[in-house]
Amino acid sequence: MYYSIYPKLRAIYSFLPTEKEFEYLIKAKGLSGYNSRIRELNILKRFPLKGINIERHFSLIPFELGKVVYDRLFGSPKDFFHSYMKIYELKDIKAVLRGGMSSYQLYLERENLDFSEIDDSMKKGFWEEAWRQGYSRYRETERISDIEIPLDHYYYKILLKTSQKLPSSDRAETGELILDWIDLINQVWIYRLRQFYGMKWFEIKRFLIPEGYVYQNIEEAEGLSRVIMIKECSRICYRGFKMRMFTMKAILAFFILLDFKMEEIISIYSAKLLNMEEDRLKKIIGVS
């Protein structure tokens, strides 16, 4: 089944934004300059811009492409990819928890939902266990992070669990990629919580995804900024995508890379909305 999917992803990869294209966007003069230059990106030849909502357009590219891939899978790979696609529901939940509007599957075209409305919709289904745990704690603390943490943990736990049901040729390498991804995310948490909040190790551990090397060896772990994490994760995923053709590892690696690329385009767009200075934007994005 991968033989009908991988070549198409390989072709799409050639349309993804390059470092030169990102720098071209960063150097755009204001939002009008960005809006003009964004239409010159190679990726829009493959995914033409629909309407004027740039942020929504680039947010939807990985999601819509993911649905196409999901429809071409069957058996345990399809089950695994279904678990991966739950990341878009997770993004939606976090968006509405913070008063925003979802982009993918949940609560579409609605914003500023009352927490009781969200609670009603989350009591059953995939997220039920993690939601009940987080929402119970939130009612005591009123910290949104107390809902988000168990949701994150549950997502990666299920992703790892379903990876172990893949065919034996896929199982180990896909699991290793997920664990590498988790370790890098945990290193970002360590960096943030130590750098900005001065937390002790026992306090930090509650925030970390409880799988992988970093969680088990937290006091030896190095913290990473999000920019460095994305570069390191992109390097690992690029190698997995290019070297492990016709595997689930390659497909997962592609989608992690694609999400990072689209998030970078959106980050530059948001910075132009705020009229951010070019040097500061380069530092945030990680372009030298």
VENQUI-V676800 format. One record per backbone hydrogen bond with DSSP energy under -0.5 kcal/mol. CO is the residue of the C=O (numbers start at 1). NH is the residue of the N-H. Records with the same first field share a line. If there is no record, write none. Layout:
# VENQUI-V676800
CO = NH ; NH
This chain:
# VENQUI-V676800
1 = 4
2 = 5 ; 6
5 = 8 ; 9
6 = 10
7 = 11
8 = 12
9 = 13
10 = 14
11 = 14
12 = 15 ; 16
13 = 16
18 = 22
19 = 23
20 = 24
21 = 25
22 = 26
23 = 27
25 = 28
28 = 30
29 = 33
30 = 34
31 = 35
32 = 36
33 = 37
34 = 38
35 = 39
36 = 39
37 = 40
38 = 41
41 = 44
42 = 45 ; 46
43 = 46 ; 47
49 = 51
52 = 54
53 = 57
54 = 58
55 = 59
56 = 60
57 = 61
58 = 62
59 = 63
60 = 64
61 = 65
62 = 66
63 = 67
64 = 68
65 = 69
66 = 70
67 = 71
68 = 72
69 = 72 ; 73
70 = 73
74 = 77 ; 78
75 = 79
76 = 80
77 = 81
78 = 82
79 = 83
80 = 84
81 = 85
82 = 86
83 = 86
84 = 87
85 = 88 ; 89
86 = 90
87 = 91
88 = 92
89 = 93
90 = 94
91 = 95
92 = 96
93 = 97
94 = 98
95 = 100
96 = 99
100 = 112
107 = 102 ; 110
110 = 102
114 = 117 ; 118
115 = 119
116 = 120
117 = 121
118 = 122
119 = 122 ; 123
125 = 128
127 = 131
128 = 132
129 = 133
130 = 134
131 = 135
132 = 136
133 = 137
134 = 138
135 = 139
137 = 140 ; 141
138 = 142
142 = 144
143 = 146
144 = 147 ; 148
145 = 149
147 = 151
148 = 152
149 = 153
150 = 154
151 = 155
152 = 156
153 = 157
154 = 158
155 = 159
156 = 160
157 = 161
158 = 162
159 = 163
160 = 164
161 = 164
162 = 165
163 = 166
167 = 170 ; 171
168 = 172
170 = 174
171 = 175
172 = 176
173 = 177
174 = 178
175 = 179
176 = 180
177 = 181
178 = 182
179 = 183
180 = 184
181 = 185
182 = 186
183 = 187
184 = 188
185 = 189
186 = 190
187 = 191 ; 224
188 = 192
189 = 193
190 = 194
191 = 195
192 = 196 ; 197
193 = 199
194 = 198
200 = 203 ; 204
201 = 205
203 = 206
204 = 207 ; 208
205 = 208
209 = 211
212 = 216
213 = 217
215 = 218
217 = 220 ; 221
218 = 221
225 = 229
226 = 230
227 = 231
228 = 232
229 = 233
230 = 234
231 = 235
232 = 236
233 = 237
234 = 238
235 = 239
236 = 240
237 = 241
238 = 242
239 = 243
240 = 244
244 = 247 ; 250
247 = 251
248 = 252
249 = 253
250 = 254
251 = 255
252 = 256
253 = 257
254 = 258
255 = 259
256 = 260
257 = 261
258 = 262
259 = 263
260 = 264
261 = 265
262 = 266
263 = 267
264 = 268
265 = 269
266 = 270
267 = 271
268 = 272
269 = 273
270 = 274
271 = 276
272 = 275
277 = 281
278 = 282
279 = 283
280 = 284
281 = 285
282 = 286 ; 287
